[in-house]
Amino acid sequence: MDAKVLVRSVVDQDYDQWLPLWTGYNAFYGRAGATALAPEITHMTWSRFFDAYEPVHALVAESEGRLVGLVHYLFHRTTTALHPLCYLNDLFTSEEARGKGVGRALIESVYDKARLAGSPRVYWQTQETNRTARLLYDSVAELSGFIVYRKPL
């Protein structure tokens, strides 16, 4: 893939190309087969991108008319800043797009959106074992040192 990549907001007509990327992202994190997300979660996620009352947004990377990456991000209030923080929730590129700057372009586009919104920070999580992605992340952000705890309810 040597073609130019355009990062843009997702549009309703992108669903059929977005869905395989979303499915690939979820499979990467072990949400496939018996542990796959319920279809209603995928449908709700998609609908949130087009609901002005939702703080959830999506950008896609397009090359030669095909989607080759996605990033989802959201803004939320915090007790430690005046303006909402930006959480980069999901980032995924197709296999053929990896190592071509698509992930970096998607992250930089989120940075641009966050700046426009007045957000003082963009942050995200990844698995410790996601070594390839962490090489990119180490070059575009700083490791916070925080450890994530969670409790399924």
Beta strands, then each sheet from edge to edge (+ up, - down):
strand 1: 6-9
strand 2: 56-63
strand 3: 66-76
strand 4: 85-93
strand 5: 122-123
sheet 1: 1+ 2- 3+ 4- 5-
end
